[in-house]
Amino acid sequence: MIGLLSPAGRAALAGLLRADPLLGFDFDGTLAPIRPRPDQVWMDARPAAAFAELARRLPVAVVTGRGVADVRPRLAGTPRWVIGNHGAEGMPGADPARLAAQAAVCAGWHAQLGGVSTALGDGVVLEDKRYTLCLHYRQTPDHEAARRALAARIAALQPAPEVVGGKCVFNLLPAGSVDKFGALRELARRMGTENVFFIGDDENDELVFRRAPPSWVTVKVGADGPSAARFGVPDQASVADCLELLLALSGEGLRDEPTTRLMPFA
């Protein structure tokens, strides 16, 4: 990966912004730092200010695994699109019958997983987001043991889910669900553009990075392992620099150039 804050990264962003792009953002671990519990996650002041201004000026989409009602109050400003449940919720023109079918599948899984937290001990959290489910195990004393136990429970579910891993979490999606890449591609189509910026930090964002066409600028947050993204930033705190750089390059930045943490990504 190339550092987004390097000369090459800045040049790629400048070129993209001249081409009327869609700007896409993950939430947890990207716009906001990861916390021990999902309900503790909020945007910090500096990225919140830059994001609100960016959303005021340009077509911005937040595409997250959270439900729309959950993530919307955690966002600064008013992005044009807030897409939840990995792409299933909040899409323009979504089929209500398909959403109802996904909700029914998830309700069935929830019933099958009843008592999972008790069975596996403290620290396992089943999060029901209606159209997808999440099994969090960040707070368990032994992450690997919890991961193996949860994987066994998931393997027994009927119908079989599409499983997307993450940082101490299993995301369970009904078969055929819209994913983050499909959501971004459809939003870009509706805008009439082939140019997309997307930044994220987790395994479900790698689905976008791997499938993105050459006209997209994809950015991985953090240095935890290999990534298919074209560019990277060192950590979640660096996302504020990214937002401020986007503002500066769009011509009306909160400051002429970002002034802090502009180290190349290693």
C-alpha positions in Angstrom: 0.0 0.0 0.0 1.0 3.6 -0.6 0.5 6.1 2.2 -2.5 8.3 1.5 -0.8 11.3 3.0 2.2 10.8 0.7 2.7 12.9 -2.5 1.3 10.0 -4.5 -1.7 9.7 -2.3 -2.5 13.4 -2.3 -2.2 13.4 -6.1 -4.6 10.5 -6.4 -7.1 12.3 -4.1 -6.8 15.5 -6.1 -7.4 13.7 -9.3 -10.4 11.9 -7.9 -12.0 15.1 -6.6 -11.8 16.7 -10.0 -14.0 13.8 -11.3 -17.2 14.3 -9.2 -16.8 11.3 -7.0 -18.9 9.6 -4.4 -17.1 9.6 -1.0 -17.7 6.5 1.1 -16.8 5.9 4.8 -17.0 3.0 7.2 -17.9 4.0 10.7 -16.5 1.8 13.5 -12.7 2.0 13.4 -12.7 4.6 10.7 -14.8 7.7 11.5 -14.9 6.7 15.1 -12.4 4.7 17.3 -13.3 1.2 18.4 -14.4 0.9 22.0 -15.0 -2.2 24.2 -18.8 -2.0 23.6 -20.6 -0.8 20.4 -22.8 1.6 22.4 -19.6 3.5 23.6 -18.5 4.5 20.0 -18.8 8.1 19.0 -16.9 10.4 16.7 -14.1 12.5 18.3 -14.4 16.3 17.9 -11.7 16.9 15.2 -12.9 14.3 12.7 -16.5 15.2 13.5 -15.9 18.8 12.5 -14.2 17.9 9.2 -16.7 15.2 8.3 -19.7 17.5 8.9 -18.2 20.1 6.6 -17.3 17.5 3.9 -20.8 16.1 4.0 -22.2 19.6 3.6 -20.2 20.1 0.4 -19.8 16.8 -1.4 -21.8 13.6 -2.0 -20.9 11.5 1.1 -22.2 8.0 2.0 -21.6 6.2 5.3 -21.7 2.4 4.7 -21.6 0.5 7.9 -22.5 -2.8 9.5 -24.6 -0.9 12.1 -28.3 -0.4 11.7 -29.2 3.0 10.3 -31.1 4.1 13.4 -28.1 3.2 15.5 -25.4 5.0 13.5 -27.3 8.1 12.4 -27.2 9.9 15.7 -23.5 9.1 16.1 -22.6 11.0 12.9 -21.6 14.6 12.6 -23.5 16.5 9.9 -25.9 15.1 7.4 -24.3 12.8 4.8 -26.4 12.3 1.7 -26.7 8.5 2.3 -26.5 6.5 5.5 -26.4 2.8 4.5 -26.7 0.2 7.3 -26.4 -3.5 7.8 -23.5 -3.9 5.4 -25.5 -2.5 2.5 -28.9 -4.0 3.1 -30.6 -1.1 4.8 -31.2 2.5 3.6 -30.5 1.9 -0.1 -32.7 3.9 -2.5 -35.2 1.7 -4.2 -34.7 -1.3 -1.8 -37.3 -4.1 -2.2 -39.4 -4.2 0.9 -40.2 -7.9 0.4 -36.6 -8.7 0.2 -35.9 -6.8 3.4 -38.8 -8.6 5.1 -37.4 -12.0 4.1 -33.9 -11.0 5.4 -35.5 -10.0 8.7 -37.3 -13.3 9.0 -34.1 -15.2 8.4 -32.3 -13.2 11.1 -35.2 -13.7 13.6 -34.8 -17.4 13.0 -31.1 -17.3 13.7 -31.7 -15.3 16.8 -34.0 -18.0 18.1 -31.5 -20.7 17.3 -28.8 -18.7 19.1 -30.9 -18.2 22.2 -28.8 -18.4 25.3 -25.5 -18.1 23.4 -24.2 -15.5 25.9 -25.0 -17.7 28.9 -23.6 -20.9 27.2 -20.3 -19.3 26.3 -19.8 -17.1 29.4 -19.5 -13.4 30.0 -18.3 -11.2 27.2 -20.2 -12.7 24.3 -22.8 -10.2 22.9 -25.5 -11.1 20.4 -26.4 -7.9 18.5 -29.6 -8.2 16.5 -29.7 -5.5 13.8 -32.9 -6.9 12.2 -31.4 -7.5 8.7 -28.1 -9.0 10.0 -26.8 -10.4 13.3 -23.4 -9.8 15.0 -21.7 -11.9 17.6 -19.2 -9.9 19.5 -16.5 -11.5 21.7 -14.1 -8.6 22.4 -14.8 -8.8 26.1 -14.3 -12.5 26.5 -11.2 -13.6 28.6 -10.0 -15.9 25.8 -10.6 -14.6 22.3 -9.5 -17.7 20.5 -11.6 -20.1 22.6 -14.6 -17.8 22.1 -13.9 -17.6 18.4 -13.9 -21.4 18.0 -17.0 -21.9 20.1 -18.9 -19.3 18.2 -17.8 -20.7 14.8 -19.2 -24.0 15.8 -22.6 -22.5 16.8 -22.7 -20.5 13.5 -21.9 -23.6 11.5 -25.1 -25.3 12.8 -27.4 -22.4 11.8 -30.2 -23.0 9.3 -30.3 -21.6 6.7 -26.5 -21.2 6.5 -25.5 -17.5 6.8 -22.9 -15.7 4.9 -20.2 -15.0 7.5 -18.0 -11.9 7.4 -15.4 -11.8 10.1 -14.0 -8.7 11.8 -12.2 -7.5 14.9 -13.6 -9.9 17.5 -16.9 -10.2 15.8 -18.8 -12.5 13.4 -21.2 -10.7 11.1 -24.1 -13.0 9.9 -25.8 -12.0 6.6 -28.6 -13.8 4.9 -27.5 -15.4 1.6 -27.6 -13.0 -1.3 -27.5 -9.9 0.9 -26.2 -6.6 -0.6 -22.7 -6.0 0.6 -20.7 -2.8 1.0 -19.3 -3.0 -2.5 -22.7 -3.5 -4.1 -24.1 -0.6 -2.1 -21.3 1.8 -3.2 -21.5 0.7 -6.8 -25.3 1.3 -6.9 -25.0 4.7 -5.3 -22.2 5.7 -7.8 -24.5 4.5 -10.6 -27.3 6.6 -9.4 -24.9 9.6 -9.2 -23.7 8.9 -12.8 -20.1 8.5 -11.7 -17.5 5.7 -11.9 -15.3 7.4 -9.4 -15.5 6.4 -5.7 -13.4 7.0 -2.6 -13.8 4.5 0.2 -12.0 4.1 3.5 -12.4 1.3 6.0 -10.6 -0.8 8.5 -12.0 -4.3 8.8 -12.5 -7.5 6.9 -15.9 -6.5 5.6 -14.2 -3.5 4.0 -11.7 -5.8 2.3 -14.7 -7.0 0.2 -14.7 -3.5 -1.3 -11.0 -3.2 -1.6 -10.7 -6.5 -3.5 -13.5 -5.7 -6.0 -12.9 -2.0 -6.6 -12.2 -1.0 -10.2 -9.1 1.1 -11.0 -11.1 4.4 -10.9 -11.7 4.0 -7.2 -9.4 5.2 -4.4 -9.5 2.7 -1.6 -7.9 3.3 1.8 -7.2 0.9 4.6 -7.1 2.2 8.2 -4.3 0.6 10.3 -1.3 -1.6 9.6 -2.7 -4.9 11.0 -1.9 -7.3 8.2 -2.0 -7.2 4.4 -4.8 -5.4 2.5 -6.1 -5.1 -1.1 -6.6 -1.3 -0.6 -4.5 0.9 -2.9 -3.7 3.3 -0.1 -3.4 3.3 3.7 -3.3 5.5 6.8 -1.4 4.4 9.9 -4.3 4.4 12.4 -7.8 5.6 13.2 -6.5 8.9 14.5 -5.1 9.6 11.0 -8.6 9.6 9.6 -8.9 13.2 10.8 -5.9 14.1 8.6 -7.6 12.3 5.7 -10.8 14.3 6.1 -9.0 17.6 6.4 -7.0 16.8 3.3 -10.2 16.0 1.3 -11.5 19.4 2.5 -8.3 21.2 1.5 -8.2 19.6 -1.9 -11.9 20.4 -2.5 -11.0 24.1 -2.4 -12.5 25.3 0.9 -10.6 23.5 3.6 -11.0 24.3 7.3 -7.3 25.1 7.0 -5.0 25.4 4.0 -3.4 22.0 4.6 -3.6 19.5 7.4 -0.8 20.3 9.8 -0.5 17.3 12.1 0.3 13.6 11.9 1.2 13.8 8.2 3.7 10.9 8.3 3.8 8.4 5.4 2.1 5.1 6.0 4.7 2.4 6.5 
